[in-house]
Structure formats: structure tokens, C-alpha cells
Amino acid sequence: MSFDPASRVQDYLVFGEFGDVNPSITDSSTYTFLSPERMEELFEHEIEGCFLYSRHFNPTNKYLASALERMEDGEAAQVMASGMGAISTTLMTLCAAGDEIVCGRSIYGGTYALLKNLLPRFGVNTRFVDLCKPDAVRAAMSARTRVLYCESLSNPLLEVSDLPQLAAIAHAAGARLVVDNTFTPMILSPLRHGADVVVHSLTKFINGTSDCVAGCVVSTREFISRLNDINSGPSMLLGPVLDSTRAASILKNLHSLHIRLRQHGSNALHLATSLAALGYTVHYPGLETHPQHELLARLMNPGYGWGGVMTVDAGNHIAANRLMTLMQRDKVGYLAVSLGYFKTLFTTPGHSTSSEIPIAEREAAGLREGLIRFSIGLDADIAQTTERILVCLGEAGIYPGHRPGG
Ligand code: PLP
């Protein structure tokens, strides 16, 4: 049964106070009540359309949450001040001291640090496994495992998670499957493949303009109520609330996400195909040589491309640095972390976004120090960008199949 996330977002119409085509922005932290009884009632249970205090929910954040909930085919959603806010509050909703998490070994460095360094201080421990090995995942699950955690397309190795298989493993062990879908919004719909909770860093493709940090959680009504519960909900009590003016601008950007994804995807496919054809070591799920190309083809929603992120192995750290400096000089894009921007961004994850992961674990997972992660932009002429990159590769002394000495 095909599912079209872009149409779900497009059909979400909310009017402003005067029939404005964009919903009005709530500029209030608190809300008046016509009677004290009504306020008491709202403290006891949620009432549709009634707001109490903006740390709990505010109308503008609710509009963005509703659009994301439709995009992910969930029942309910909450938006947050960052992707890490979404991830940490989700895990704190699901786990208590003594519980365990099983997590893919190829994940964003901040998530790794949360699981490896911070959560153990509260009695929640994590086993990191190779998600491409289902037997290893099964073996890591114990009676204490509450969460199986993965990224739909992992950062930065671009491993595709077999979501139906992971959901089956999690559920057989009485755990929940939590999926970070930051790299593949609209392309993958994890809840439709059995996931229980989806989180996003909205900072990336969904917002697309690299002007703010934000996140979201999409799941069942019951889960979002637990997340927001005024007595025990991590979102309500830790307070990573998104500012309403940012929520309004992200909602506007969400409406062009499908078009941007197509352009990011076709540009990335062009560049990856061109470099791979010349013999460079390129990793991109749209290439037939990618080990999970067929899996992604089976799981993805058609029409949004294969994503905007690819990697090129420059051989070693020094060569990678030389190449990135030249690419910035030649206006290929910016030497910067993050992704999903309209310009190309590149970085060496081993020395930036994955530096929290110890070298031995990075190497065991295949994250080499010369690996450059590219988030391909919306370039109007990708053939010209490819030419510029080839000139930079030559000048940096990086040739196909040849590992430069540094
Ligand atoms: N998840 C993934 C896959 C990421 O790449 C990142 C950030 O780079 C995050 C989560 C964290 O998001 P944020 O920076 O919005 O907190």
C-alpha cells in the first residue's frame, strides 16, 4: 500500500486568526481561563484546543507537530528545541534505572555520547551492535532491554536499517523500536514498517535553511501523553521547548521538503555515480553497489530520491583536509557540520560529528579517518560542481584507487 507523505503535509490546512494563509504565531507563554474550574480541569487531563502553559504545548508548536505527525503517519507528535532533546526525552520516557538499550554501532556521535556516557549515570546501559547482523542484535537483547535504537540511514556510514526485521526483533523481546529518521524524512516512514517511535533532528533536511536547531518525536497518542505528562513526562519536566517563532518558520519550510529532497537526491546520485565511475571510493545508497541498495528500494516511499548524503574516502585525514580546503576555495560548498542545507556541506566525521566514538570502535564499524561526508546541496548545475570537485581531487593528489601518502 503506497503512502505519500508530501500529500499528507500538503493537505494539512490551518488558517491564521484573520483567515491568514499561515497560522498565527502564538506570542505567549501562558493562557487565560474564563473560570478557575476550567483551569483545574485542564491540570487533570488534556482538553483539545485548550492550552495551559507553553512549556507543555503551545498552538504554534502544535501546528508543526500535527504536520509532522501526518508526514510520519503517527497518532501524535511533540516538537522540541533540538534533535538531542527529542532523543533524550524519548529514551527517558521509555527507560528507568536498571533498564538496557540495544543500539546500532554506526550512529550520530551525540547520540553515542548520550548512551555511552550520560545515561549510565542514571542506571541505563547500552549495548552497541552491528545492525546488519540480525543474530547479533537478537543476542544483545535481554529481559532488561526496553529499547532497540537505530538510525533509518546511519550517520555517517549510510547503513540502511532493516526496519521490519528490527521491529520484529524488538517486539519479540518486549522492547520498543525507536528510529531516528533525520537522514530520510519522507523517503522512509518507519512507523509504517513497525517502529514504535520516530525522532528527527528538524535542524537538518526538514527545516533545510541551517538557521535553527529543533527536533520532534512522533508516536502514539499514549506515548506523547507520557512524554508530556505534567507529573512525570521528561519533555514537560526537562523543558526542551521549541520557540514558537521557530516552529512557524519550520512549518513553512516543511511544505517544500519534497521538492528539496528530489533535488538533493538527484544531485547526490549524479555526483556519486560520476565519482564511482572514475573509480573513487564512494558510498551512497542510490548506487547499486551499496550493500543495502535493494533493501532501501523495498522500504522507501517512491518519488523522493535516495537522500542527500554521500561519503567519499580520501584515503587519510591529511588528504581529506586538503581536499575540503580546496573545495571551499572553489565554492563547492562549506566546510561545516550538519546537513540538509541548500548549499553542499562537507566534513570528516571521524574528526567532528563522530569524534565522541573512540577510534577503535570507529574503525571496527568501518568509519575511516579519511572519510568525508557530503550533504549535497540544491545546486542548479551539478555537472559543474562535479567538475570543480574533480579539479580539487586532482590538486589534492587524490586519484581513483590510489591512497595518497598524505
Ligand atoms: N540525529 C542525527 C542523525 C544527527 O545527525 C544529529 C545531529 O547532527 C542529531 C540527531 C542531533 O540533532 P540536533 O543537533 O538537532 O540536536
Residues whose N, C-alpha, C, O or C-beta is under 5 A from the ligand:
A	BS01	PLP	S82 G83 M84 Y108 N155 D180 T182 S201 T203 V213 A214
